[in-house]
């Protein structure tokens, strides 16, 4: 089964959850998979979806990484 995650085609097994597609995307991109559980994930129409949702219900998913505080250096 194939779906797009953030504009990248990802192949997942039948019965996979959205979480599995996101994990595959992170592995492909060399990203830290520990961030997956804190993601906000959306379908193609911008509706928020659960990581445990069946991937077969979607052909496109998008996610946003959680905002983190940037390490600002003080100007001297």
PQR file with spaces between the fields and no chain letter, atoms N, CA, C, O and H, PARSE charges and radii, in Angstrom:
ATOM       1  N    UNK     1       0.855   -1.161    0.000 -0.4000 1.5000
ATOM       2  CA   UNK     1       0.000    0.000    0.000 -0.0000 2.0000
ATOM       3  C    UNK     1       0.909    1.234    0.000  0.5500 1.7000
ATOM       4  O    UNK     1       1.944    1.250    0.665 -0.5500 1.4000
ATOM       5  N    UNK     2       0.520    2.244   -0.735 -0.4000 1.5000
ATOM       6  CA   UNK     2       1.343    3.452   -0.854 -0.0000 2.0000
ATOM       7  C    UNK     2       0.524    4.678   -0.478  0.5500 1.7000
ATOM       8  O    UNK     2      -0.641    4.806   -0.857 -0.5500 1.4000
ATOM       9  H    UNK     2      -0.322    2.231   -1.276  0.4000 1.0000
ATOM      10  N    UNK     3       1.152    5.577    0.272 -0.4000 1.5000
ATOM      11  CA   UNK     3       0.562    6.866    0.538 -0.0000 2.0000
ATOM      12  C    UNK     3       1.662    7.920    0.578  0.5500 1.7000
ATOM      13  O    UNK     3       2.846    7.598    0.681 -0.5500 1.4000
ATOM      14  H    UNK     3       2.098    5.474    0.580  0.4000 1.0000
ATOM      15  N    UNK     4       1.257    9.162    0.498 -0.4000 1.5000
ATOM      16  CA   UNK     4       2.228   10.252    0.534 -0.0000 2.0000
ATOM      17  C    UNK     4       2.279   10.825    1.936  0.5500 1.7000
ATOM      18  O    UNK     4       1.254   11.126    2.549 -0.5500 1.4000
ATOM      19  H    UNK     4       0.296    9.423    0.415  0.4000 1.0000
ATOM      20  N    UNK     5       3.506   10.969    2.427 -0.4000 1.5000
ATOM      21  CA   UNK     5       3.735   11.607    3.714 -0.0000 2.0000
ATOM      22  C    UNK     5       4.599   12.832    3.432  0.5500 1.7000
ATOM      23  O    UNK     5       5.738   12.711    2.983 -0.5500 1.4000
ATOM      24  H    UNK     5       4.338   10.725    1.929  0.4000 1.0000
ATOM      25  N    UNK     6       4.050   13.997    3.699 -0.4000 1.5000
ATOM      26  CA   UNK     6       4.761   15.250    3.414 -0.0000 2.0000
ATOM      27  C    UNK     6       5.390   15.242    2.022  0.5500 1.7000
ATOM      28  O    UNK     6       6.573   15.541    1.864 -0.5500 1.4000
ATOM      29  H    UNK     6       3.124   14.095    4.064  0.4000 1.0000
ATOM      30  N    UNK     7       4.589   14.899    1.020 -0.4000 1.5000
ATOM      31  CA   UNK     7       4.966   14.897   -0.406 -0.0000 2.0000
ATOM      32  C    UNK     7       5.975   13.819   -0.785  0.5500 1.7000
ATOM      33  O    UNK     7       6.580   13.908   -1.854 -0.5500 1.4000
ATOM      34  H    UNK     7       3.627   14.656    1.148  0.4000 1.0000
ATOM      35  N    UNK     8       6.175   12.814    0.047 -0.4000 1.5000
ATOM      36  CA   UNK     8       7.106   11.718   -0.250 -0.0000 2.0000
ATOM      37  C    UNK     8       6.312   10.413   -0.274  0.5500 1.7000
ATOM      38  O    UNK     8       5.591   10.109    0.676 -0.5500 1.4000
ATOM      39  H    UNK     8       5.684   12.743    0.915  0.4000 1.0000
ATOM      40  N    UNK     9       6.442    9.640   -1.359 -0.4000 1.5000
ATOM      41  CA   UNK     9       5.747    8.351   -1.444 -0.0000 2.0000
ATOM      42  C    UNK     9       6.360    7.365   -0.447  0.5500 1.7000
ATOM      43  O    UNK     9       7.576    7.180   -0.396 -0.5500 1.4000
ATOM      44  H    UNK     9       7.027    9.887   -2.130  0.4000 1.0000
ATOM      45  N    UNK    10       5.491    6.745    0.335 -0.4000 1.5000
ATOM      46  CA   UNK    10       5.909    5.780    1.345 -0.0000 2.0000
ATOM      47  C    UNK    10       5.101    4.503    1.141  0.5500 1.7000
ATOM      48  O    UNK    10       3.877    4.549    1.024 -0.5500 1.4000
ATOM      49  H    UNK    10       4.503    6.895    0.293  0.4000 1.0000
ATOM      50  N    UNK    11       5.789    3.364    1.097 -0.4000 1.5000
ATOM      51  CA   UNK    11       5.123    2.067    1.013 -0.0000 2.0000
ATOM      52  C    UNK    11       5.004    1.484    2.417  0.5500 1.7000
ATOM      53  O    UNK    11       5.980    1.424    3.164 -0.5500 1.4000
ATOM      54  H    UNK    11       6.784    3.326    1.192  0.4000 1.0000
ATOM      55  N    UNK    12       3.797    1.057    2.759 -0.4000 1.5000
ATOM      56  CA   UNK    12       3.551    0.414    4.049 -0.0000 2.0000
ATOM      57  C    UNK    12       2.755   -0.864    3.807  0.5500 1.7000
ATOM      58  O    UNK    12       2.162   -1.048    2.744 -0.5500 1.4000
ATOM      59  H    UNK    12       3.004    1.106    2.152  0.4000 1.0000
ATOM      60  N    UNK    13       2.750   -1.729    4.791 -0.4000 1.5000
ATOM      61  CA   UNK    13       2.051   -3.005    4.689 -0.0000 2.0000
ATOM      62  C    UNK    13       0.549   -2.823    4.863  0.5500 1.7000
ATOM      63  O    UNK    13       0.100   -1.865    5.493 -0.5500 1.4000
ATOM      64  H    UNK    13       3.231   -1.579    5.654  0.4000 1.0000
ATOM      65  N    UNK    14      -0.221   -3.747    4.301 -0.4000 1.5000
ATOM      66  CA   UNK    14      -1.670   -3.722    4.490 -0.0000 2.0000
ATOM      67  C    UNK    14      -1.975   -3.829    5.986  0.5500 1.7000
ATOM      68  O    UNK    14      -1.379   -4.644    6.691 -0.5500 1.4000
ATOM      69  H    UNK    14       0.144   -4.525    3.789  0.4000 1.0000
ATOM      70  N    UNK    15      -2.885   -3.021    6.451 -0.4000 1.5000
ATOM      71  CA   UNK    15      -3.236   -3.021    7.862 -0.0000 2.0000
ATOM      72  C    UNK    15      -2.395   -2.054    8.690  0.5500 1.7000
ATOM      73  O    UNK    15      -2.547   -1.988    9.910 -0.5500 1.4000
ATOM      74  H    UNK    15      -3.369   -2.359    5.878  0.4000 1.0000
ATOM      75  N    UNK    16      -1.514   -1.309    8.039 -0.4000 1.5000
ATOM      76  CA   UNK    16      -0.653   -0.366    8.754 -0.0000 2.0000
ATOM      77  C    UNK    16      -1.464    0.808    9.299  0.5500 1.7000
ATOM      78  O    UNK    16      -2.526    1.153    8.783 -0.5500 1.4000
ATOM      79  H    UNK    16      -1.390   -1.363    7.048  0.4000 1.0000
ATOM      80  N    UNK    17      -0.934    1.397   10.342 -0.4000 1.5000
ATOM      81  CA   UNK    17      -1.506    2.610   10.900 -0.0000 2.0000
ATOM      82  C    UNK    17      -0.745    3.807   10.344  0.5500 1.7000
ATOM      83  O    UNK    17       0.341    3.662    9.783 -0.5500 1.4000
ATOM      84  H    UNK    17      -0.070    1.117   10.761  0.4000 1.0000
ATOM      85  N    UNK    18      -1.324    4.979   10.504 -0.4000 1.5000
ATOM      86  CA   UNK    18      -0.655    6.207   10.088 -0.0000 2.0000
ATOM      87  C    UNK    18       0.716    6.291   10.759  0.5500 1.7000
ATOM      88  O    UNK    18       1.685    6.734   10.142 -0.5500 1.4000
ATOM      89  H    UNK    18      -2.206    5.097   10.959  0.4000 1.0000
ATOM      90  N    UNK    19       0.797    5.871   12.006 -0.4000 1.5000
ATOM      91  CA   UNK    19       2.060    5.861   12.755 -0.0000 2.0000
ATOM      92  C    UNK    19       3.159    5.127   11.979  0.5500 1.7000
ATOM      93  O    UNK    19       4.297    5.596   11.932 -0.5500 1.4000
ATOM      94  H    UNK    19       0.010    5.511   12.507  0.4000 1.0000
ATOM      95  N    UNK    20       2.835    3.993   11.378 -0.4000 1.5000
ATOM      96  CA   UNK    20       3.824    3.201   10.644 -0.0000 2.0000
ATOM      97  C    UNK    20       4.336    3.948    9.410  0.5500 1.7000
ATOM      98  O    UNK    20       5.520    3.875    9.079 -0.5500 1.4000
ATOM      99  H    UNK    20       1.911    3.612   11.416  0.4000 1.0000
ATOM     100  N    UNK    21       3.441    4.662    8.739 -0.4000 1.5000
ATOM     101  CA   UNK    21       3.856    5.445    7.578 -0.0000 2.0000
ATOM     102  C    UNK    21       4.786    6.577    8.009  0.5500 1.7000
ATOM     103  O    UNK    21       5.782    6.853    7.342 -0.5500 1.4000
ATOM     104  H    UNK    21       2.479    4.721    9.008  0.4000 1.0000
ATOM     105  N    UNK    22       4.461    7.223    9.114 -0.4000 1.5000
ATOM     106  CA   UNK    22       5.301    8.309    9.620 -0.0000 2.0000
ATOM     107  C    UNK    22       6.662    7.764   10.053  0.5500 1.7000
ATOM     108  O    UNK    22       7.690    8.385    9.785 -0.5500 1.4000
ATOM     109  H    UNK    22       3.651    6.998    9.656  0.4000 1.0000
ATOM     110  N    UNK    23       6.676    6.613   10.719 -0.4000 1.5000
ATOM     111  CA   UNK    23       7.943    5.997   11.122 -0.0000 2.0000
ATOM     112  C    UNK    23       8.806    5.668    9.906  0.5500 1.7000
ATOM     113  O    UNK    23      10.018    5.880    9.928 -0.5500 1.4000
ATOM     114  H    UNK    23       5.841    6.108   10.937  0.4000 1.0000
ATOM     115  N    UNK    24       8.191    5.155    8.858 -0.4000 1.5000
ATOM     116  CA   UNK    24       8.927    4.863    7.621 -0.0000 2.0000
ATOM     117  C    UNK    24       9.508    6.136    7.025  0.5500 1.7000
ATOM     118  O    UNK    24      10.647    6.144    6.558 -0.5500 1.4000
ATOM     119  H    UNK    24       7.206    4.983    8.840  0.4000 1.0000
ATOM     120  N    UNK    25       8.729    7.211    7.039 -0.4000 1.5000
ATOM     121  CA   UNK    25       9.196    8.491    6.532 -0.0000 2.0000
ATOM     122  C    UNK    25      10.407    8.973    7.331  0.5500 1.7000
ATOM     123  O    UNK    25      11.413    9.391    6.757 -0.5500 1.4000
ATOM     124  H    UNK    25       7.804    7.205    7.418  0.4000 1.0000
ATOM     125  N    UNK    26      10.301    8.910    8.667 -0.4000 1.5000
ATOM     126  CA   UNK    26      11.402    9.351    9.521 -0.0000 2.0000
ATOM     127  C    UNK    26      12.658    8.520    9.267  0.5500 1.7000
ATOM     128  O    UNK    26      13.760    9.066    9.206 -0.5500 1.4000
ATOM     129  H    UNK    26       9.484    8.571    9.133  0.4000 1.0000
ATOM     130  N    UNK    27      12.501    7.216    9.120 -0.4000 1.5000
ATOM     131  CA   UNK    27      13.647    6.348    8.866 -0.0000 2.0000
ATOM     132  C    UNK    27      14.286    6.679    7.518  0.5500 1.7000
ATOM     133  O    UNK    27      15.511    6.713    7.396 -0.5500 1.4000
ATOM     134  H    UNK    27      11.606    6.773    9.169  0.4000 1.0000
ATOM     135  N    UNK    28      13.460    6.920    6.524 -0.4000 1.5000
ATOM     136  CA   UNK    28      13.951    7.262    5.187 -0.0000 2.0000
ATOM     137  C    UNK    28      14.735    8.575    5.196  0.5500 1.7000
ATOM     138  O    UNK    28      15.750    8.704    4.510 -0.5500 1.4000
ATOM     139  H    UNK    28      12.466    6.892    6.623  0.4000 1.0000
ATOM     140  N    UNK    29      14.263    9.535    5.969 -0.4000 1.5000
ATOM     141  CA   UNK    29      14.897   10.848    6.039 -0.0000 2.0000
ATOM     142  C    UNK    29      16.020   10.923    7.077  0.5500 1.7000
ATOM     143  O    UNK    29      16.709   11.938    7.170 -0.5500 1.4000
ATOM     144  H    UNK    29      13.439    9.430    6.526  0.4000 1.0000
ATOM     145  N    UNK    30      16.208    9.848    7.862 -0.4000 1.5000
ATOM     146  CA   UNK    30      17.249    9.853    8.889 -0.0000 2.0000
ATOM     147  C    UNK    30      16.909   10.737   10.074  0.5500 1.7000
ATOM     148  O    UNK    30      17.799   11.280   10.729 -0.5500 1.4000
ATOM     149  H    UNK    30      15.648    9.023    7.787  0.4000 1.0000
ATOM     150  N    UNK    31      15.624   10.881   10.346 -0.4000 1.5000
ATOM     151  CA   UNK    31      15.175   11.733   11.449 -0.0000 2.0000
ATOM     152  C    UNK    31      15.018   10.908   12.717  0.5500 1.7000
ATOM     153  O    UNK    31      14.933    9.681   12.658 -0.5500 1.4000
ATOM     154  H    UNK    31      14.901   10.440    9.814  0.4000 1.0000
ATOM     155  N    UNK    32      14.978   11.573   13.852 -0.4000 1.5000
ATOM     156  CA   UNK    32      14.842   10.928   15.159 -0.0000 2.0000
ATOM     157  C    UNK    32      13.405   10.437   15.350  0.5500 1.7000
ATOM     158  O    UNK    32      12.480   11.242   15.457 -0.5500 1.4000
ATOM     159  H    UNK    32      15.047   12.570   13.900  0.4000 1.0000
ATOM     160  N    UNK    33      13.223    9.121   15.392 -0.4000 1.5000
ATOM     161  CA   UNK    33      11.871    8.549   15.488 -0.0000 2.0000
ATOM     162  C    UNK    33      11.218    8.791   16.839  0.5500 1.7000
ATOM     163  O    UNK    33      10.017    8.561   16.984 -0.5500 1.4000
ATOM     164  H    UNK    33      13.974    8.467   15.306  0.4000 1.0000
ATOM     165  N    UNK    34      11.968    9.244   17.825 -0.4000 1.5000
ATOM     166  CA   UNK    34      11.382    9.538   19.136 -0.0000 2.0000
ATOM     167  C    UNK    34      10.397   10.696   19.068  0.5500 1.7000
ATOM     168  O    UNK    34       9.576   10.858   19.970 -0.5500 1.4000
ATOM     169  H    UNK    34      12.943    9.430   17.707  0.4000 1.0000
ATOM     170  N    UNK    35      10.464   11.501   18.019 -0.4000 1.5000
ATOM     171  CA   UNK    35       9.575   12.649   17.867 -0.0000 2.0000
ATOM     172  C    UNK    35       8.188   12.264   17.356  0.5500 1.7000
ATOM     173  O    UNK    35       7.259   13.066   17.434 -0.5500 1.4000
ATOM     174  H    UNK    35      11.131   11.369   17.286  0.4000 1.0000
ATOM     175  N    UNK    36       8.042   11.071   16.844 -0.4000 1.5000
ATOM     176  CA   UNK    36       6.792   10.675   16.178 -0.0000 2.0000
ATOM     177  C    UNK    36       5.582   10.823   17.087  0.5500 1.7000
ATOM     178  O    UNK    36       4.544   11.316   16.646 -0.5500 1.4000
ATOM     179  H    UNK    36       8.797   10.419   16.780  0.4000 1.0000
ATOM     180  N    UNK    37       5.689   10.414   18.323 -0.4000 1.5000
ATOM     181  CA   UNK    37       4.529   10.444   19.219 -0.0000 2.0000
ATOM     182  C    UNK    37       4.073   11.859   19.565  0.5500 1.7000
ATOM     183  O    UNK    37       2.958   12.037   20.055 -0.5500 1.4000
ATOM     184  H    UNK    37       6.532   10.013   18.680  0.4000 1.0000
ATOM     185  N    UNK    38       4.903   12.861   19.324 -0.4000 1.5000
ATOM     186  CA   UNK    38       4.517   14.233   19.652 -0.0000 2.0000
ATOM     187  C    UNK    38       4.061   15.030   18.423  0.5500 1.7000
ATOM     188  O    UNK    38       3.853   16.240   18.512 -0.5500 1.4000
ATOM     189  H    UNK    38       5.809   12.716   18.926  0.4000 1.0000
ATOM     190  N    UNK    39       3.909   14.362   17.289 -0.4000 1.5000
ATOM     191  CA   UNK    39       3.511   15.034   16.056 -0.0000 2.0000
ATOM     192  C    UNK    39       2.022   15.342   16.027  0.5500 1.7000
ATOM     193  O    UNK    39       1.215   14.665   16.665 -0.5500 1.4000
ATOM     194  H    UNK    39       4.079   13.380   17.216  0.4000 1.0000
ATOM     195  N    UNK    40       1.683   16.368   15.280 -0.4000 1.5000
ATOM     196  CA   UNK    40       0.301   16.632   14.911 -0.0000 2.0000
ATOM     197  C    UNK    40       0.194   16.244   13.443  0.5500 1.7000
ATOM     198  O    UNK    40       0.927   16.765   12.602 -0.5500 1.4000
ATOM     199  H    UNK    40       2.338   16.918   14.762  0.4000 1.0000
ATOM     200  N    UNK    41      -0.726   15.322   13.134 -0.4000 1.5000
ATOM     201  CA   UNK    41      -0.834   14.770   11.786 -0.0000 2.0000
ATOM     202  C    UNK    41      -2.174   15.178   11.176  0.5500 1.7000
ATOM     203  O    UNK    41      -3.201   15.207   11.853 -0.5500 1.4000
ATOM     204  H    UNK    41      -1.322   14.898   13.817  0.4000 1.0000
ATOM     205  N    UNK    42      -2.137   15.496    9.867 -0.4000 1.5000
ATOM     206  CA   UNK    42      -3.316   15.984    9.151 -0.0000 2.0000
ATOM     207  C    UNK    42      -3.557   15.173    7.883  0.5500 1.7000
ATOM     208  O    UNK    42      -2.619   14.647    7.283 -0.5500 1.4000
ATOM     209  H    UNK    42      -1.302   15.473    9.317  0.4000 1.0000
ATOM     210  N    UNK    43      -4.822   15.076    7.481 -0.4000 1.5000
ATOM     211  CA   UNK    43      -5.134   14.458    6.193 -0.0000 2.0000
ATOM     212  C    UNK    43      -5.011   15.513    5.101  0.5500 1.7000
ATOM     213  O    UNK    43      -4.633   16.651    5.381 -0.5500 1.4000
ATOM     214  H    UNK    43      -5.584   15.503    7.968  0.4000 1.0000
ATOM     215  N    UNK    44      -5.325   15.150    3.861 -0.4000 1.5000
ATOM     216  CA   UNK    44      -5.143   16.076    2.733 -0.0000 2.0000
ATOM     217  C    UNK    44      -6.007   17.327    2.834  0.5500 1.7000
ATOM     218  O    UNK    44      -5.693   18.336    2.203 -0.5500 1.4000
ATOM     219  H    UNK    44      -5.632   14.225    3.634  0.4000 1.0000
ATOM     220  N    UNK    45      -7.089   17.287    3.610 -0.4000 1.5000
ATOM     221  CA   UNK    45      -7.984   18.427    3.746 -0.0000 2.0000
ATOM     222  C    UNK    45      -7.683   19.272    4.981  0.5500 1.7000
ATOM     223  O    UNK    45      -8.384   20.245    5.257 -0.5500 1.4000
ATOM     224  H    UNK    45      -7.345   16.467    4.123  0.4000 1.0000
ATOM     225  N    UNK    46      -6.636   18.898    5.725 -0.4000 1.5000
ATOM     226  CA   UNK    46      -6.243   19.675    6.893 -0.0000 2.0000
ATOM     227  C    UNK    46      -6.902   19.266    8.192  0.5500 1.7000
ATOM     228  O    UNK    46      -6.765   19.960    9.199 -0.5500 1.4000
ATOM     229  H    UNK    46      -6.066   18.107    5.501  0.4000 1.0000
ATOM     230  N    UNK    47      -7.627   18.136    8.188 -0.4000 1.5000
ATOM     231  CA   UNK    47      -8.241   17.645    9.417 -0.0000 2.0000
ATOM     232  C    UNK    47      -7.203   16.865   10.219  0.5500 1.7000
ATOM     233  O    UNK    47      -6.462   16.051    9.669 -0.5500 1.4000
ATOM     234  H    UNK    47      -7.738   17.572    7.370  0.4000 1.0000
ATOM     235  N    UNK    48      -7.161   17.123   11.510 -0.4000 1.5000
ATOM     236  CA   UNK    48      -6.212   16.412   12.363 -0.0000 2.0000
ATOM     237  C    UNK    48      -6.637   14.946   12.477  0.5500 1.7000
ATOM     238  O    UNK    48      -7.814   14.643   12.671 -0.5500 1.4000
ATOM     239  H    UNK    48      -7.763   17.785   11.957  0.4000 1.0000
ATOM     240  N    UNK    49      -5.663   14.044   12.355 -0.4000 1.5000
ATOM     241  CA   UNK    49      -5.947   12.615   12.461 -0.0000 2.0000
ATOM     242  C    UNK    49      -5.041   11.991   13.510  0.5500 1.7000
ATOM     243  O    UNK    49      -3.986   12.529   13.844 -0.5500 1.4000
ATOM     244  H    UNK    49      -4.706   14.290   12.198  0.4000 1.0000
ATOM     245  N    UNK    50      -5.470   10.857   14.016 -0.4000 1.5000
ATOM     246  CA   UNK    50      -4.751   10.143   15.060 -0.0000 2.0000
ATOM     247  C    UNK    50      -3.664    9.249   14.468  0.5500 1.7000
ATOM     248  O    UNK    50      -3.844    8.688   13.386 -0.5500 1.4000
ATOM     249  H    UNK    50      -6.328   10.420   13.744  0.4000 1.0000
ATOM     250  N    UNK    51      -2.557    9.115   15.158 -0.4000 1.5000
ATOM     251  CA   UNK    51      -1.484    8.236   14.694 -0.0000 2.0000
ATOM     252  C    UNK    51      -1.938    6.786   14.582  0.5500 1.7000
ATOM     253  O    UNK    51      -1.391    6.026   13.783 -0.5500 1.4000
ATOM     254  H    UNK    51      -2.411    9.570   16.036  0.4000 1.0000
ATOM     255  N    UNK    52      -2.925    6.402   15.369 -0.4000 1.5000
ATOM     256  CA   UNK    52      -3.424    5.031   15.347 -0.0000 2.0000
ATOM     257  C    UNK    52      -4.479    4.763   14.289  0.5500 1.7000
ATOM     258  O    UNK    52      -4.998    3.650   14.198 -0.5500 1.4000
ATOM     259  H    UNK    52      -3.369    7.020   16.017  0.4000 1.0000
ATOM     260  N    UNK    53      -4.798    5.760   13.495 -0.4000 1.5000
ATOM     261  CA   UNK    53      -5.809    5.587   12.445 -0.0000 2.0000
ATOM     262  C    UNK    53      -5.275    4.661   11.354  0.5500 1.7000
ATOM     263  O    UNK    53      -4.076    4.659   11.075 -0.5500 1.4000
ATOM     264  H    UNK    53      -4.377    6.663   13.569  0.4000 1.0000
ATOM     265  N    UNK    54      -6.160    3.874   10.736 -0.4000 1.5000
ATOM     266  CA   UNK    54      -5.716    3.004    9.644 -0.0000 2.0000
ATOM     267  C    UNK    54      -5.188    3.817    8.463  0.5500 1.7000
ATOM     268  O    UNK    54      -5.858    4.732    7.984 -0.5500 1.4000
ATOM     269  H    UNK    54      -7.134    3.876   10.963  0.4000 1.0000
ATOM     270  N    UNK    55      -4.006    3.487    8.003 -0.4000 1.5000
ATOM     271  CA   UNK    55      -3.396    4.212    6.887 -0.0000 2.0000
ATOM     272  C    UNK    55      -4.206    4.040    5.611  0.5500 1.7000
ATOM     273  O    UNK    55      -4.142    4.890    4.723 -0.5500 1.4000
ATOM     274  H    UNK    55      -3.462    2.743    8.391  0.4000 1.0000
ATOM     275  N    UNK    56      -4.970    2.952    5.503 -0.4000 1.5000
ATOM     276  CA   UNK    56      -5.746    2.690    4.291 -0.0000 2.0000
ATOM     277  C    UNK    56      -6.841    3.731    4.060  0.5500 1.7000
ATOM     278  O    UNK    56      -7.355    3.843    2.947 -0.5500 1.4000
ATOM     279  H    UNK    56      -5.022    2.261    6.225  0.4000 1.0000
ATOM     280  N    UNK    57      -7.202    4.485    5.083 -0.4000 1.5000
ATOM     281  CA   UNK    57      -8.238    5.505    4.935 -0.0000 2.0000
ATOM     282  C    UNK    57      -7.708    6.784    4.287  0.5500 1.7000
ATOM     283  O    UNK    57      -8.484    7.677    3.949 -0.5500 1.4000
ATOM     284  H    UNK    57      -6.784    4.394    5.987  0.4000 1.0000
ATOM     285  N    UNK    58      -6.403    6.872    4.115 -0.4000 1.5000
ATOM     286  CA   UNK    58      -5.795    8.111    3.631 -0.0000 2.0000
ATOM     287  C    UNK    58      -4.871    7.822    2.464  0.5500 1.7000
ATOM     288  O    UNK    58      -4.246    6.763    2.396 -0.5500 1.4000
ATOM     289  H    UNK    58      -5.772    6.146    4.390  0.4000 1.0000
ATOM     290  N    UNK    59      -4.789    8.783    1.538 -0.4000 1.5000
ATOM     291  CA   UNK    59      -3.804    8.655    0.476 -0.0000 2.0000
ATOM     292  C    UNK    59      -2.705    9.704    0.642  0.5500 1.7000
ATOM     293  O    UNK    59      -1.634    9.597    0.044 -0.5500 1.4000
ATOM     294  H    UNK    59      -5.296    9.643    1.593  0.4000 1.0000
ATOM     295  N    UNK    60      -2.982   10.709    1.455 -0.4000 1.5000
ATOM     296  CA   UNK    60      -2.005   11.762    1.737 -0.0000 2.0000
ATOM     297  C    UNK    60      -2.101   12.118    3.213  0.5500 1.7000
ATOM     298  O    UNK    60      -3.197   12.342    3.727 -0.5500 1.4000
ATOM     299  H    UNK    60      -3.852   10.796    1.940  0.4000 1.0000
ATOM     300  N    UNK    61      -0.964   12.172    3.898 -0.4000 1.5000
ATOM     301  CA   UNK    61      -0.920   12.679    5.266 -0.0000 2.0000
ATOM     302  C    UNK    61       0.228   13.678    5.370  0.5500 1.7000
ATOM     303  O    UNK    61       1.244   13.573    4.684 -0.5500 1.4000
ATOM     304  H    UNK    61      -0.074   11.991    3.481  0.4000 1.0000
ATOM     305  N    UNK    62       0.028   14.632    6.240 -0.4000 1.5000
ATOM     306  CA   UNK    62       1.044   15.648    6.495 -0.0000 2.0000
ATOM     307  C    UNK    62       1.221   15.748    7.997  0.5500 1.7000
ATOM     308  O    UNK    62       0.306   15.449    8.765 -0.5500 1.4000
ATOM     309  H    UNK    62      -0.798   14.717    6.797  0.4000 1.0000
ATOM     310  N    UNK    63       2.395   16.167    8.402 -0.4000 1.5000
ATOM     311  CA   UNK    63       2.610   16.373    9.827 -0.0000 2.0000
ATOM     312  C    UNK    63       3.401   17.637   10.047  0.5500 1.7000
ATOM     313  O    UNK    63       4.077   18.145    9.152 -0.5500 1.4000
ATOM     314  H    UNK    63       3.138   16.410    7.779  0.4000 1.0000
ATOM     315  N    UNK    64       3.297   18.129   11.259 -0.4000 1.5000
ATOM     316  CA   UNK    64       4.082   19.280   11.681 -0.0000 2.0000
ATOM     317  C    UNK    64       4.862   18.866   12.910  0.5500 1.7000
ATOM     318  O    UNK    64       4.324   18.264   13.839 -0.5500 1.4000
ATOM     319  H    UNK    64       2.747   17.717   11.986  0.4000 1.0000
ATOM     320  N    UNK    65       6.133   19.197   12.896 -0.4000 1.5000
ATOM     321  CA   UNK    65       6.953   18.930   14.066 -0.0000 2.0000
ATOM     322  C    UNK    65       6.561   19.900   15.170  0.5500 1.7000
ATOM     323  O    UNK    65       6.230   21.053   14.892 -0.5500 1.4000
ATOM     324  H    UNK    65       6.570   19.686   12.141  0.4000 1.0000
ATOM     325  N    UNK    66       6.594   19.445   16.421 -0.4000 1.5000
ATOM     326  CA   UNK    66       6.252   20.362   17.517 -0.0000 2.0000
ATOM     327  C    UNK    66       7.269   21.491   17.591  0.5500 1.7000
ATOM     328  O    UNK    66       8.457   21.307   17.325 -0.5500 1.4000
ATOM     329  H    UNK    66       6.863   18.508   16.646  0.4000 1.0000
ATOM     330  N    UNK    67       6.774   22.650   17.956 -0.4000 1.5000
ATOM     331  CA   UNK    67       7.676   23.791   18.085 -0.0000 2.0000
ATOM     332  C    UNK    67       8.517   23.623   19.344  0.5500 1.7000
ATOM     333  O    UNK    67       8.013   23.284   20.414 -0.5500 1.4000
ATOM     334  H    UNK    67       5.809   22.800   18.172  0.4000 1.0000
ATOM     335  N    UNK    68       9.794   23.867   19.184 -0.4000 1.5000
ATOM     336  CA   UNK    68      10.692   23.797   20.326 -0.0000 2.0000
ATOM     337  C    UNK    68      11.330   25.164   20.529  0.5500 1.7000
ATOM     338  O    UNK    68      11.444   25.970   19.605 -0.5500 1.4000
ATOM     339  H    UNK    68      10.203   24.142   18.315  0.4000 1.0000
ATOM     340  N    UNK    69      11.734   25.392   21.751 -0.4000 1.5000
ATOM     341  CA   UNK    69      12.399   26.648   22.019 -0.0000 2.0000
ATOM     342  C    UNK    69      13.768   26.631   21.349  0.5500 1.7000
ATOM     343  O    UNK    69      14.520   25.664   21.467 -0.5500 1.4000
ATOM     344  H    UNK    69      11.642   24.738   22.502  0.4000 1.0000
ATOM     345  N    UNK    70      14.067   27.682   20.668 -0.4000 1.5000
ATOM     346  CA   UNK    70      15.372   27.765   20.022 -0.0000 2.0000
ATOM     347  C    UNK    70      16.388   28.249   21.037  0.5500 1.7000
ATOM     348  O    UNK    70      16.070   29.006   21.954 -0.5500 1.4000
ATOM     349  H    UNK    70      13.456   28.467   20.572  0.4000 1.0000
ATOM     350  N    UNK    71      17.580   27.809   20.855 -0.4000 1.5000
ATOM     351  CA   UNK    71      18.655   28.235   21.737 -0.0000 2.0000
ATOM     352  C    UNK    71      19.155   29.588   21.251  0.5500 1.7000
ATOM     353  O    UNK    71      19.998   29.680   20.359 -0.5500 1.4000
ATOM     354  H    UNK    71      17.838   27.194   20.109  0.4000 1.0000
ATOM     355  N    UNK    72      18.627   30.599   21.844 -0.4000 1.5000
ATOM     356  CA   UNK    72      19.037   31.956   21.475 -0.0000 2.0000
ATOM     357  C    UNK    72      20.291   32.314   22.234  0.5500 1.7000
ATOM     358  O    UNK    72      20.363   32.129   23.449 -0.5500 1.4000
ATOM     359  H    UNK    72      17.942   30.524   22.568  0.4000 1.0000
ATOM     360  N    UNK    73      21.264   32.818   21.538 -0.4000 1.5000
ATOM     361  CA   UNK    73      22.473   33.280   22.209 -0.0000 2.0000
ATOM     362  C    UNK    73      22.318   34.752   22.534  0.5500 1.7000
ATOM     363  O    UNK    73      21.787   35.527   21.738 -0.5500 1.4000
ATOM     364  H    UNK    73      21.206   32.968   20.551  0.4000 1.0000
ATOM     365  N    UNK    74      22.774   35.115   23.679 -0.4000 1.5000
ATOM     366  CA   UNK    74      22.669   36.507   24.082 -0.0000 2.0000
ATOM     367  C    UNK    74      23.687   37.322   23.313  0.5500 1.7000
ATOM     368  O    UNK    74      24.839   36.922   23.148 -0.5500 1.4000
ATOM     369  H    UNK    74      23.205   34.486   24.325  0.4000 1.0000
ATOM     370  N    UNK    75      23.235   38.467   22.850 -0.4000 1.5000
ATOM     371  CA   UNK    75      24.156   39.371   22.167 -0.0000 2.0000
ATOM     372  C    UNK    75      24.916   40.151   23.210  0.5500 1.7000
ATOM     373  O    UNK    75      24.340   40.650   24.176 -0.5500 1.4000
ATOM     374  H    UNK    75      22.299   38.791   22.984  0.4000 1.0000
ATOM     375  N    UNK    76      26.208   40.251   23.009 -0.4000 1.5000
ATOM     376  CA   UNK    76      27.030   40.967   23.987 -0.0000 2.0000
ATOM     377  C    UNK    76      27.631   42.184   23.373  0.5500 1.7000
ATOM     378  O    UNK    76      28.358   42.918   24.043 -0.5500 1.4000
ATOM     379  H    UNK    76      26.676   39.845   22.224  0.4000 1.0000
